[in-house]
Amino acid sequence: MRAVVLDTRGGPEVLEIREIPDPTPGPEEVLVAVVASALNRADLLQRLGLYPGPAAAHEVPGLEYAGRVVAVGERVQERAVGDEVMGIVSGGAHAELLAVHERQTLTVPLSVPVGDAAAIPEVFITAWDALVVQGGLAPGGTALVHAGGSGVGTAAIQVARAVGARVVVTASAGKLDACSSLGADLAVDYAADDFVAAARELTTGRGVDVVLDVIGGDYLARNLEALAVGGRIVQVGVMGSGTATFPLGALLPKRAAIVGTVLRSRPIEEKIAVTRRFAREVLPGFDTGALAPVIDSRYPLAAVADAHRRMEANANVGKILLDVS
């Protein structure tokens, strides 16, 4: 099969498209012919050597996929050849074939073409898990979402609205209209305006219930200022900086919590659990029209380096897809 292979670390030019052996599904795994995959920040970090992928004979990046089942293991019970599926994996999705545990697969919504479904798993599960499962966002609440134009950001706006909550986002000036069109109640230009003041004004001084942050660094102290009493900051990335200094004393009277989370390194049973709960509680929203994948651009697998360059330039609004087959 063809796959994106990382043998060295560096710029986008180190990404190679090569023929490598086909994976063999285990007894409880299915073999998926990948129609499309999607790019995530973790893929860029893996290429730079800052976020190693799982050990394998060939290091193939890619954390999410959508495709069709072409073979099943002997103990597989829930899937059959021909099923259209999507899901998250620890790596290996930037390839023509992928072996994955059947319970980690999600059924592609009837309303979404299989090639577009690759824009769903990683960002929607991340956004929902951060805002609702770990952040406790509920109807009538308010969320502050940073990088609102990113894949996770565009998903988080929709998840918050589907929950019945209000959402404030930060984004660059050129992405504000896109965030508003997705349902953001307030879109703040992070370079020109004060998101703390904006969030507190929207909530009449109360503050937001949940902050979903992918930036880190000096945003932490400001997130705490924007937070309501009893609120939660859920850190899902550190695009700005992994080091932060903030007034610890300000955390105490707010009775606030700071939660750090990732999907990739969780044990398989935890990934299965979150995938299956997502299928029950969130996936139906795609067929009702409450949720939709947001696709910025598509590249053939052979142009994966160009896809990396677009993401590195922060040019995308929503997901960058790789069309595999």
C-alpha positions in Angstrom: 0.0 0.0 0.0 1.0 3.7 -0.4 1.6 5.6 2.8 3.2 8.8 4.2 6.4 7.7 5.9 8.6 9.6 8.3 12.2 8.4 8.4 13.7 11.7 9.4 12.7 14.9 11.1 12.4 18.4 9.8 10.3 20.5 7.4 7.5 19.3 5.2 10.1 18.1 2.6 10.9 15.1 4.8 7.5 13.6 4.2 7.8 10.6 1.8 5.1 8.7 -0.1 6.2 5.0 -0.3 5.0 1.5 -0.8 5.0 -0.4 2.5 3.5 -3.8 3.5 -0.2 -4.0 4.0 -1.4 -4.3 7.6 -3.0 -7.5 8.7 -6.1 -7.2 10.9 -6.0 -9.0 14.3 -8.9 -11.2 15.5 -11.0 -8.2 16.7 -9.8 -5.7 14.1 -11.2 -4.6 10.7 -9.1 -3.6 7.7 -10.3 -0.3 6.3 -9.6 1.0 2.8 -9.0 4.7 3.6 -10.9 7.1 1.4 -9.7 10.2 3.2 -7.7 11.2 6.3 -7.2 14.6 7.9 -4.3 16.7 9.1 -3.9 17.6 12.8 -1.3 19.6 14.8 0.0 16.4 16.2 1.1 15.4 12.7 3.2 18.5 12.4 4.7 18.0 15.8 5.5 14.3 14.9 7.2 15.4 11.7 9.4 17.8 13.8 10.2 15.1 16.3 8.3 16.7 19.2 5.4 14.2 19.5 6.6 10.7 18.5 4.0 8.3 17.1 3.5 4.7 18.2 6.4 2.3 17.6 6.0 0.4 14.3 8.2 -0.9 11.4 7.3 2.2 9.5 6.3 5.5 11.2 3.1 6.6 9.4 1.4 9.7 10.8 -2.4 10.3 10.8 -4.8 10.3 13.7 -8.2 10.0 11.9 -9.7 8.3 8.9 -12.8 7.5 7.0 -13.2 4.6 4.6 -14.8 1.3 3.9 -14.2 -2.1 5.6 -12.6 -4.5 3.2 -11.7 -7.4 5.6 -12.6 -8.5 9.1 -10.9 -10.5 11.9 -12.2 -13.8 12.9 -13.8 -12.5 16.1 -15.3 -9.3 14.7 -19.1 -9.1 15.4 -20.2 -5.6 14.8 -18.7 -4.8 11.4 -19.0 -6.3 7.9 -17.2 -5.9 4.6 -18.6 -2.8 2.9 -19.4 -0.8 6.0 -18.5 2.9 5.8 -16.6 3.8 9.0 -14.5 6.5 10.5 -12.6 7.0 13.7 -9.5 8.0 15.7 -6.2 6.1 15.9 -2.8 6.6 17.5 -1.2 6.8 14.1 -1.1 5.2 10.6 -4.1 6.9 9.0 -2.2 8.6 6.2 -2.1 5.4 4.2 -4.3 3.4 1.9 -5.1 0.7 4.4 -5.5 0.7 8.2 -6.2 -2.0 10.7 -8.2 -0.9 13.7 -10.2 -2.4 16.5 -13.9 -2.8 15.5 -15.0 -1.0 18.6 -13.0 2.0 17.7 -14.9 2.5 14.5 -17.8 4.9 14.1 -20.5 4.6 11.4 -20.3 7.4 8.9 -23.5 9.5 9.2 -25.9 9.0 6.3 -25.9 12.7 5.6 -22.1 12.9 5.2 -20.1 11.6 2.2 -17.5 9.1 3.3 -14.7 11.3 1.9 -15.9 14.3 4.0 -16.3 12.2 7.2 -12.6 12.2 7.8 -13.1 15.8 9.0 -15.3 14.6 12.0 -13.6 12.2 14.4 -10.6 13.9 16.0 -11.9 17.4 16.3 -15.5 16.6 17.2 -14.5 14.0 19.8 -11.9 16.4 21.2 -14.3 19.3 21.4 -17.1 17.4 22.9 -14.9 15.6 25.4 -13.3 18.8 26.5 -16.4 21.0 26.7 -19.0 18.6 27.9 -17.4 15.4 29.4 -14.5 17.1 31.2 -15.7 20.7 31.2 -19.2 20.1 32.3 -20.7 22.6 29.8 -24.5 22.5 30.1 -27.6 24.2 28.6 -27.5 27.9 29.5 -23.8 27.9 30.1 -21.1 29.8 28.3 -17.8 28.5 26.8 -14.7 30.4 25.7 -13.0 28.7 22.8 -9.6 29.8 21.6 -8.4 29.3 18.0 -12.1 29.3 16.9 -11.1 28.9 13.2 -9.1 25.8 13.8 -10.5 22.3 13.3 -11.2 21.9 17.0 -12.5 25.4 17.2 -15.0 25.1 14.5 -16.2 21.8 16.0 -16.4 23.3 19.5 -18.6 26.2 18.3 -21.1 23.7 16.9 -20.9 21.4 20.0 -21.6 24.3 22.4 -24.6 25.4 20.3 -25.9 21.9 20.1 -25.7 21.6 23.9 -27.7 24.9 24.3 -24.8 27.0 25.5 -23.4 30.3 24.4 -19.9 30.5 23.0 -17.2 33.2 22.8 -14.3 32.5 20.4 -10.9 34.1 19.7 -9.5 34.0 16.2 -7.5 36.1 13.8 -9.4 39.0 12.0 -9.8 37.0 8.8 -11.6 34.1 10.5 -14.1 36.0 12.6 -16.9 36.0 10.1 -16.5 32.2 9.6 -16.8 31.6 13.4 -19.9 33.8 13.6 -21.5 32.0 10.7 -21.0 28.7 12.6 -22.9 30.0 15.6 -20.4 31.9 17.8 -22.2 34.4 19.9 -19.1 36.6 20.0 -16.0 36.4 17.9 -13.0 38.3 19.2 -9.9 39.3 17.3 -7.2 38.1 19.6 -4.6 40.5 18.2 -6.7 43.6 18.6 -9.2 43.1 21.4 -9.3 41.9 25.0 -11.1 38.5 25.2 -11.3 38.7 28.9 -13.3 41.9 28.8 -15.4 40.6 26.0 -16.3 37.4 27.8 -17.1 39.1 31.0 -19.3 41.6 29.2 -21.3 38.9 27.4 -21.9 37.1 30.7 -22.7 40.4 32.6 -19.6 40.1 34.7 -20.2 36.5 35.7 -17.5 34.9 33.5 -17.5 31.7 31.4 -18.2 28.2 32.7 -15.6 26.4 30.5 -12.5 27.5 28.6 -11.2 25.3 25.8 -7.6 26.3 25.2 -5.2 25.1 22.6 -2.7 28.0 23.1 -1.3 27.8 26.6 1.5 30.2 27.7 0.3 33.5 28.9 -3.3 32.7 28.0 -3.6 30.7 31.3 -3.7 33.7 33.5 -6.2 35.5 31.3 -8.3 32.4 31.0 -8.6 32.4 34.8 -9.7 36.1 34.7 -12.4 35.2 32.2 -13.6 32.2 34.2 -16.7 32.1 36.4 -16.7 30.8 40.0 -16.6 27.0 39.8 -15.5 27.1 36.2 -13.0 24.8 34.4 -10.1 25.4 32.0 -9.6 22.5 29.7 -6.1 22.5 28.1 -6.0 20.5 24.9 -2.9 21.9 23.3 0.0 24.4 23.7 0.4 26.1 20.3 1.7 29.2 22.0 3.9 27.8 24.8 4.0 24.9 27.1 5.2 27.1 30.0 2.9 29.4 31.9 3.1 31.6 35.0 -0.1 32.7 36.6 -1.3 33.9 40.0 -2.1 30.8 41.9 -4.0 32.7 44.6 -6.6 33.8 42.0 -7.5 30.1 41.4 -8.7 29.6 45.0 -11.6 32.0 45.4 -12.9 30.9 42.0 -12.9 27.3 43.1 -11.7 26.6 39.6 -10.1 23.5 38.0 -7.5 23.2 35.3 -7.7 20.0 33.3 -5.1 18.8 30.8 -6.1 16.2 28.2 -5.1 14.4 25.0 -6.7 11.6 23.0 -3.7 10.0 21.3 -1.9 8.5 24.4 -5.0 7.2 26.1 -5.2 3.4 26.5 -7.3 1.6 23.9 -10.1 0.8 26.3 -10.5 4.5 27.1 -10.5 5.4 23.4 -13.2 2.8 22.8 -15.3 4.1 25.7 -15.1 7.7 24.5 -15.8 6.6 20.9 -18.9 4.7 21.8 -20.3 7.4 24.1 -19.7 9.9 21.3 -21.6 7.6 18.9 -24.6 7.6 21.3 -24.7 11.2 22.4 -23.2 13.3 19.5 -23.2 11.4 16.2 -27.0 11.7 15.6 -26.5 15.4 15.4 -24.9 15.2 12.0 -28.1 13.7 10.5 -30.3 16.2 12.2 -28.3 19.1 10.8 -27.1 20.3 14.2 -23.5 19.4 13.4 -21.5 19.4 10.2 -17.9 18.8 9.2 -16.1 22.0 8.3 -13.6 21.4 5.5 -11.0 24.1 4.6 -9.2 22.3 1.7 -8.3 19.0 0.3 -5.0 17.6 -1.0 -4.1 14.3 -2.7 -1.9 12.1 -0.6 1.1 12.9 -2.8 0.7 16.6 -1.8 0.8 16.0 1.9 3.8 18.4 2.2 1.6 21.3 0.8 -1.1 20.4 3.3 1.5 20.7 6.1 2.5 24.1 4.8 -1.0 25.4 4.8 -1.6 24.3 8.4 1.8 25.7 9.5 0.7 29.1 8.0 -2.5 29.0 10.1 -4.3 29.6 6.9 -7.1 27.1 7.4 -10.6 27.5 8.7 -11.7 24.0 9.7 -10.1 20.7 8.5 -7.4 20.0 5.9 -8.2 16.7 4.3 -6.0 14.2 2.5 -7.8 12.3 -0.3 -6.2 8.8 -0.2 -8.4 6.8 -2.6 
